[in-house]
């Protein structure tokens, strides 16, 4: 089953529903191979964008007149399609199994399309001679987005028909393996869903066998393939015997067909990870960064814009809070405390002072609902979470994000790290002003290991499922959670 797993990727379960026998298995096949779906989907996106550019110019032109700016629209559509396709392909969204998941497709299309057009508008504002977005450009933006979404719906329907009806163009394989036949009981059935057909199967000799046995096998394979309709040769074996496999593959080079090596065992899991280059050396990326460069840029943009707007809008409220703190008790208006941030880096968090004490050392006592250390104004600030607003300055300087796991005092961080096994995984992203845990009621003190574990579970889910849409959802739900006042003190 290793060969099929390499082709269907991490969404193999999505194809389980199409594994049942079909009466149309050998009828009505379409002239598209499974391996060609990505290329066809890319061409379809480019054609859709070009058509949207042409149609928007045509609709925007006055009736009875030749469309003006048609060349400009086509050039703009072509230029837009290149980064659009590049971004989606980089995220693996043209893989067949990914094309079946409309939710992720719609999210990626909308975010990428909007981002590209925001950049286009910004560039046009700098060019006094360009007036595309004063005319057909806005219509193109709307029509292009609608067309791409509609095209994805049609693509999904066609793919489902291909899978369920086994309509992919047939790809004939010759399988050469060192695995016993019992391990391939369901291989032919599963491969047939994707249009693959194992025409012949040859067994590799045991490790350390006589070199003549390899020669005899290669001669048999070559003679068989030259008299058969074969599209691809699949070699499935253990990587530790690569030295003798290299010689065997060298014998097969006389055949004008692609040869695919499928490793068996632990190496197959290793090769599921993306490959990278480290100088002249090839390497395997075991654990990627939590966010890609584009995702980090979009999140940082949201942080700067959101923090800047919030500080501007809330400036009068911040001034009132500062005056109230000064009149209520002696001490500074802002309280700074060492917190553990991204990758374990220590930074100073800013908060409105809400206590008579300024604890910032190896021992920090968590606040309780009736804590006598809390000032009168401080109790109101903590209840409404207004004491956290100065952390917007941390967001602007880059030590925090608007959304992420809440940072804890350094003293508590070391303690929680010993209590919860995966606690340190939270440091893979910047800490946030609010987070997935907070909108689910995980606010305030964490006196028990169970409460810490629950908060960490929410934080890790957020890290594994991050999207710009999720950040926006958390930001919109945070004020509602503040009004509810759950666990605030």
Buried (B, 14 or more C-beta within 10 A) or exposed (E): BBBBBBBBBEEBEBBEEBBEEBEEEEEEBEEBBBBBBBEBBBEBBBEBBBBBBBBBBBEBBEEEEEBBBBEBBBEBBEBBBEEBBEBBBEBEBBBBBBBBBBEBBBBBBBBBBEBBBEEBBEEBEEEEEBEBBEBBBBBBBEBBBEBBBEBBEEBBEBBEBBBBBBBBBBBBBBBBBBBEEEEBEEBBEBBBBBBBBBBBBBEBBEEEEEEEEBEEBBEEBEEBBEEEEBBBBBBBBBBEBEEBBEEBBEBBEEBEBEBBBBBBEEBBEEBEEEEEEEEEEEEEEEEEEBBEEBBBEBBBEBBBEBBEEBBEEBEEEBEEBBEBBBEBBEBEBBBBBBBBBBEEEEBEBBBBBBBEEEBBEEEBEBBEEEBEEBBEBBBBBBBBBBBBBBBBBBBBEBBBBBBBBBBBBBBBBEBBBEBBEEBBBBBBBBBBBBBBBBBBBBBBBBEEEEBBBBBBBBBBBBBEEBBBEBBBBBBEBBEEBBEEEBBBB
